[in-house]
């Protein structure tokens, strides 16, 4: 099998995806990489011997030795870079979120449709063993029809990961109800079988906004910016980003198109780091305890009772099939993208679902910053929804005709 020659845009934290995709002689090779930071370029040159490493993205997007492009840059640059690659005829992987505004996301989807170039969005949690097991249990009817979902997101390393670089700035991320919660909103949509239609949110910058220890503008992050057991409690953080204007605590309520009611909570100064999903149907409830291998999903579905510590069913979270980020999800994500580049066809991730996660996150952020006023999530153009629902087939002349039942892909 001939290796797919990959061009990489950006080599920051999600550069791990480029390393996962680099499989010389086994289907894919990083052939070119662009990053404006000389330190990132030095790391890339060491990690990908023989690859062309440059500062400017244009030298990668249109290069004759590139078959597909990974967009791994900060969120607010995704749409512009993805559209350039799509117009150059290069299948594109865009790290989530698709971008930081609904309008930019729609531009990416329109460009993919107009050019007929394949678009893939990296919502890796759809490949996490925990999420797939929850979806399987729901599909088997373990709790009946889903009626409500509660998500609690404990972000114990939030100060390290989200308040020491561009994530802390609205101009780059919009807010963490978009940047961070896009994962969980997408999973919620997938488990419940519909997209958010109405949202209402509240939140505040409760901890990191009061810490005065900031780096000077232009000063790089310190070498010890992240430690597994340090920087606790949250108020002891140092060398934070010069600008911090995103919230570190948020509460979001949602009504989905199929009537499911849902709630999401995010906290960046809790001591632990994991996600807890509670899904309640009309015939039972499931909840995860731990969100990776070694955790389990417990199901209560046989009778009414008071508090019962022992569930009716216990399902261990399966081990990862491959070493890799996010509980083994990242290698599976890259596997799917490479298969999609070669063969096309349906994928577990969905550009439409990625857009709808951004739309919900954007409207929730607007609600949060507007006094908690309820907001309606804007729907997607049905012609675009139809195109992506059909698996991005070669586009025939003229716009797609007819609508589509916009369920959560």
C-alpha positions in Angstrom: 0.0 0.0 0.0 1.4 3.4 -1.0 1.8 5.8 1.9 -0.6 8.8 2.0 1.6 11.8 2.1 0.4 14.1 4.9 0.9 17.8 5.3 0.6 19.1 8.8 -0.4 22.6 9.8 0.6 23.4 13.4 2.8 21.4 15.8 1.6 22.3 19.2 -0.2 20.1 21.8 -2.2 18.2 19.2 0.9 17.5 17.3 0.5 14.1 18.9 -2.0 13.4 16.1 0.7 14.0 13.5 3.0 11.5 15.3 0.1 9.0 15.4 -0.4 9.4 11.6 3.3 9.0 10.8 3.5 5.4 9.8 6.2 5.1 7.1 5.6 2.0 5.0 2.3 1.3 6.9 -0.1 3.6 5.1 0.9 7.2 5.9 3.9 9.5 6.2 4.3 13.1 7.3 5.8 14.6 4.3 5.6 18.3 5.1 4.9 20.4 8.2 4.4 24.2 8.8 4.5 26.1 12.1 5.5 29.7 12.6 7.3 28.9 15.9 11.0 27.9 15.4 10.9 25.8 18.5 8.0 23.8 17.1 9.8 23.4 13.8 12.9 22.1 15.6 10.8 19.4 17.3 9.1 18.5 14.1 12.4 18.1 12.2 13.6 15.7 14.9 10.3 13.8 15.0 9.9 13.5 11.2 13.3 12.9 9.6 13.1 13.7 5.9 9.9 15.8 6.1 10.0 19.3 4.7 9.5 21.7 7.7 8.7 25.3 6.9 7.2 28.4 8.6 4.4 29.2 6.1 1.3 27.1 5.6 1.0 27.9 1.9 4.2 25.9 1.2 2.3 22.8 2.5 -1.3 23.3 1.4 -0.6 23.5 -2.3 2.5 21.3 -2.4 2.7 18.6 -5.0 4.1 16.1 -2.5 1.0 16.4 -0.1 -2.1 14.1 -0.5 -4.0 15.2 2.6 -3.8 17.9 5.3 -4.1 17.9 9.1 -5.2 21.2 10.5 -3.9 21.2 14.1 -3.6 25.0 14.7 -5.4 27.2 17.2 -9.2 27.1 16.9 -9.7 30.6 15.4 -7.5 29.7 12.4 -9.3 26.4 11.4 -11.8 27.6 8.9 -9.4 29.8 6.8 -6.8 27.0 6.6 -9.3 24.2 6.0 -10.9 26.2 3.2 -7.6 26.8 1.5 -6.7 23.1 1.6 -10.2 22.1 0.4 -9.9 24.5 -2.5 -6.5 23.0 -3.3 -8.2 19.6 -3.6 -6.6 18.1 -0.5 -8.7 16.0 1.9 -8.7 17.7 5.2 -8.7 16.7 8.8 -9.7 19.6 11.1 -9.1 19.2 14.8 -12.1 20.0 16.9 -13.8 22.4 17.3 -14.4 23.1 13.6 -13.9 26.8 14.3 -15.1 29.3 16.9 -18.1 30.7 15.1 -21.1 29.2 13.3 -20.5 31.4 10.2 -17.0 30.1 9.8 -18.1 26.5 10.3 -20.7 26.9 7.6 -18.1 28.4 5.3 -16.0 25.2 5.7 -19.0 22.9 5.0 -20.0 25.0 2.0 -16.4 24.9 0.6 -16.2 21.1 1.0 -19.6 20.8 -0.8 -18.6 23.2 -3.6 -15.2 21.6 -4.2 -16.3 18.0 -3.6 -13.1 17.6 -1.4 -13.4 15.3 1.5 -13.8 16.9 5.0 -13.2 15.1 8.3 -13.5 16.7 11.8 -11.5 15.2 14.7 -14.1 14.5 17.4 -12.0 11.7 18.9 -14.4 11.0 21.8 -16.6 9.1 19.4 -13.9 6.5 19.4 -13.4 6.3 23.1 -14.3 2.9 24.6 -16.4 4.6 27.3 -18.6 6.5 24.8 -19.0 3.5 22.4 -20.0 1.3 25.3 -22.6 3.8 26.5 -24.0 4.2 23.0 -24.1 0.4 22.6 -26.0 0.0 25.9 -28.5 2.7 24.9 -28.9 1.1 21.4 -29.7 -2.3 23.0 -32.4 -0.7 25.1 -30.8 -1.0 28.5 -32.5 2.1 29.8 -35.4 2.4 27.3 -35.8 5.7 25.4 -33.4 8.4 26.4 -35.2 11.3 28.1 -32.5 13.3 29.9 -28.7 13.5 30.1 -26.5 15.1 32.8 -22.8 15.7 32.3 -20.4 16.8 34.9 -16.9 17.7 33.7 -14.2 17.9 36.3 -11.2 19.6 34.8 -8.5 19.2 37.4 -5.7 20.3 35.2 -7.6 23.2 33.8 -5.1 25.8 35.0 -2.3 24.0 33.2 -4.0 23.2 29.9 -6.3 26.1 29.4 -5.0 29.2 31.1 -1.4 29.3 30.1 -1.8 29.8 26.4 -4.2 31.0 23.7 -7.1 28.9 25.1 -7.5 31.6 27.7 -8.4 34.3 25.2 -11.8 34.9 23.7 -10.4 36.0 20.4 -8.8 32.6 19.9 -11.2 30.1 21.6 -14.4 32.2 22.0 -14.9 30.4 25.4 -14.5 27.0 27.0 -18.2 26.2 26.7 -17.1 25.9 23.0 -13.5 24.9 23.0 -13.6 22.3 25.8 -17.3 21.4 25.9 -17.5 20.7 22.1 -16.4 17.2 22.9 -19.2 16.6 25.4 -21.9 18.4 23.4 -21.0 16.2 20.4 -21.2 13.0 22.6 -24.5 14.2 24.1 -25.9 14.7 20.6 -24.7 11.2 19.6 -26.1 9.4 22.6 -29.4 11.2 22.6 -30.0 11.0 18.9 -30.7 14.7 18.3 -29.1 18.2 18.3 -29.5 21.0 20.8 -32.3 23.4 19.8 -32.5 25.7 22.7 -29.7 26.6 25.2 -29.3 28.7 28.4 -26.1 29.1 30.3 -24.5 30.8 33.3 -20.8 31.0 34.3 -18.0 33.1 35.6 -14.2 33.5 35.8 -14.0 32.6 39.4 -10.4 31.6 40.0 -7.8 32.2 37.3 -9.0 35.8 36.7 -7.8 36.8 40.2 -4.4 35.3 40.0 -1.9 38.1 39.2 1.0 35.9 38.2 1.1 36.3 34.4 3.8 36.0 31.8 4.8 39.1 29.9 3.3 39.4 26.4 5.4 37.3 24.0 7.1 35.4 26.8 7.0 31.6 26.2 5.4 29.1 28.6 7.8 27.9 31.3 9.3 24.4 31.0 7.2 23.2 34.1 3.9 24.6 32.7 2.3 21.2 33.3 3.0 18.7 36.2 0.9 15.6 37.1 1.0 16.3 40.8 1.9 19.9 41.3 0.1 23.3 40.9 -2.5 22.5 43.6 -4.6 24.1 44.8 -5.7 26.1 41.8 -4.7 29.4 43.3 -1.0 28.4 43.4 -0.7 28.5 39.6 2.0 30.8 38.2 3.1 32.0 34.8 -0.5 32.2 33.4 -1.3 33.6 30.0 -1.0 37.4 29.9 -4.7 37.7 28.8 -7.4 35.6 30.6 -11.0 36.5 29.6 -12.8 33.1 29.4 -14.8 31.6 32.1 -13.6 28.7 34.4 -17.0 27.6 35.7 -20.0 27.2 33.6 -23.5 25.6 33.7 -25.5 24.8 30.6 -29.1 23.7 30.1 -30.3 22.3 26.7 -33.4 21.2 25.0 -32.7 18.9 22.0 -34.8 18.7 18.9 -36.3 15.4 20.0 -37.4 16.7 23.4 -34.5 15.4 25.4 -33.5 17.7 28.3 -29.8 17.9 29.1 -27.4 19.7 31.5 -23.7 20.2 31.3 -21.4 21.5 34.0 -17.7 22.4 33.7 -15.3 23.3 36.5 -11.6 24.2 36.1 -10.5 24.2 39.7 -11.8 20.8 41.0 -8.9 18.4 42.1 -9.9 15.5 39.8 -10.0 15.3 36.0 -12.7 13.1 34.4 -16.2 13.2 32.9 -19.3 11.8 34.5 -22.3 11.0 32.2 -25.7 10.2 33.6 -28.2 9.1 31.0 -31.8 8.5 32.1 -34.3 6.7 29.9 -37.9 5.8 30.5 -36.9 2.3 31.7 -33.6 2.9 33.6 -30.5 4.9 34.2 -26.8 4.4 33.4 -23.8 6.3 34.8 -20.1 5.9 34.4 -17.6 5.8 37.3 -14.2 6.6 35.7 -14.0 7.5 32.0 -11.2 5.3 30.8 -10.0 1.7 31.1 -10.5 0.5 34.6 -13.7 2.4 35.0 -17.2 1.0 34.6 -20.7 1.8 33.6 -23.4 1.0 36.0 -27.0 0.4 35.1 -30.1 0.5 37.3 -33.2 -0.8 35.4 -35.1 -3.5 37.2 -37.2 -1.8 39.9 -37.8 1.4 41.9 -36.0 1.7 45.2 -34.3 4.1 47.6 -30.5 4.5 47.3 -28.8 1.4 46.0 -25.1 1.4 45.7 -25.2 -1.9 43.9 -26.5 -1.5 40.3 -28.5 -4.1 38.3 -25.7 -4.3 35.7 -22.0 -3.5 35.7 -20.1 -3.1 32.4 -16.3 -2.5 32.6 -14.9 0.1 30.2 -13.0 -1.9 27.7 -9.2 -1.5 27.5 -7.8 0.5 24.6 -7.0 -1.4 21.5 -3.9 0.7 20.9 -1.6 2.8 23.0 -2.5 6.4 22.3 -4.1 9.6 23.5 -7.6 9.8 24.9 -7.9 6.2 26.0 -6.7 4.9 22.7 -9.2 7.0 20.7 -6.6 9.0 18.8 -5.2 6.1 16.8 -8.7 4.9 15.9 -9.5 8.5 14.8 -6.5 8.6 12.5 -7.3 5.1 11.2 -10.7 6.3 10.2 -9.4 9.5 8.6 -6.8 7.6 6.5 -9.5 5.1 5.4 -11.8 8.0 4.5 -9.0 9.6 2.4 -8.5 6.4 0.5 -12.0 5.1 0.1 -14.6 7.7 1.2 -17.8 6.3 2.7 -19.5 6.8 6.0 -17.5 7.7 9.2 -18.4 7.7 12.9 -17.5 11.4 13.1 -19.6 13.9 11.2 -18.9 17.4 9.9 -22.6 18.3 10.5 -22.4 17.1 14.1 -19.2 19.1 14.5 -20.9 22.2 13.2 -23.9 21.6 15.5 -21.6 21.2 18.6 -20.0 24.6 17.7 -23.4 26.2 17.2 -24.6 25.0 20.6 -21.4 26.1 22.3 -21.5 29.5 20.6 -25.1 30.2 21.6 -24.4 28.9 25.1 -21.5 31.3 25.4 -23.6 34.2 24.2 -26.3 33.2 26.8 -23.7 33.0 29.6 -22.3 36.5 28.7 -25.8 37.9 28.2 -27.2 37.3 31.6 -28.4 33.7 31.0 -30.9 34.6 28.3 -32.2 31.5 26.4 -30.9 31.2 22.9 -32.0 29.3 19.8 -29.4 27.3 18.0 -29.3 28.1 14.3 -30.0 25.2 12.0 -27.8 24.1 9.2 -28.7 24.7 5.5 -30.6 21.5 4.6 -28.8 21.2 1.3 -25.5 20.9 3.2 -27.0 18.5 5.7 -28.2 16.3 2.9 -24.8 16.3 1.2 -22.9 15.2 4.4 -25.6 12.8 5.4 -25.0 11.0 2.1 -21.3 10.5 2.9 -19.9 13.4 0.7 -20.4 11.7 -2.6 -18.9 13.2 -5.8 -21.0 16.3 -6.3 -23.4 16.4 -9.3 -24.0 19.8 -11.0 -26.3 22.1 -9.1 -27.3 22.2 -5.5 -28.6 19.1 -3.7 -32.4 18.9 -3.9 -34.7 18.3 -1.0 -34.2 18.4 2.7 -33.0 15.9 5.3 -34.1 14.7 8.6 -31.5 16.4 10.7 -30.8 13.9 13.4 -27.5 13.6 15.3 -25.0 11.9 13.1 
